[in-house]
């Protein structure tokens, strides 16, 4: 009886400490963003650091070399891309009022036609919705920029924190595992190895495919003479990270802008987008990715829809890797329960 009482008391104490810890972490959630970003950055850079270190370079020096290479490449890329993106965004802001005027002119033409009042009403309502979507999209884009600027200090500190995590990776890992029993240590290590393999396959495959698709769409838009080819390529690359729906989402802006130029340009752009997506879906993706995530298509579609509902665009991007990680964890928990 006394043993049972002590066991219950320990469980209650554990739950109280856990609740207090979660509440404390909630209070300092803004600070945790820097550490979370640093942990993700350290995870992404760990293998390249090990590769440089295997050449006989000390860990700290290997990290510095990798940082220099990454920041140099990023600076070169930004120096090349940012002026073009800024120019294209300026063109876009100039084009939107013109498109709004075209929409009003189209609405006036419809009013002049001898059509039933209900049809006019439906047309006007849809034109208002389109204008609302455009301005809401711009408002959301500006809001996201302000949010990013608000986290600029966290972003600056993340590489510094990631340096210390990378330098002491094994110490942090072993120190954490020492808190567990030998049996739990082996099991947790096995689970994290599975998660690591899943994330690695996703990152290697999907990022490469997305970059290739973005380059192809941007080049096709430039050849056809569509405005904003660099911006269209970036949109196509980002949306292509969303399985199944990304190709459709990335193709709409390119075809719409091409149609604003001429019907023939719109047709050419549509053919180019369809051809790129067919090559990506039937040749590139099977070769690079295959079925390495081990997820049924229905599960992938459900995770994308649920992620979009819960977290918007970021949910669409992160749904598949997070679901793959949850699948590993849930499978392990199920095996522990049925044992």
Buried (B, 14 or more C-beta within 10 A) or exposed (E): EEEEEEEEEEEEEEEEEEEEEEEEEEEEEEEBBBBBBBBEBBBEBBEBBEEBBEEEBEBEEBBBBBBEEBEEEEEEEEEEEEEBBEEBEEEBEEBBEEBBEEBEEEBEEBEEEEEEEEEBEEBEEEBEEEBEEBEEEEEEEEEEEEEEEEBEEBEEBBBEBBBEBBBEBEEBEEEEBEEEEEEEBEBBEEBEEBBBEBBBBBEEBBEBBBEBBBBBBBBBBBEBEBBBBBBBBBBBBBBBBBBEBBBEBBBEBBBBBBBBBEEEBBBBBBEBBEEBBEBBEEEBBEEBBEEBBEBEEEBBBEBBBEBBEEBEBEBBBBBBBBBBBEBBEEEBEEEEEEE
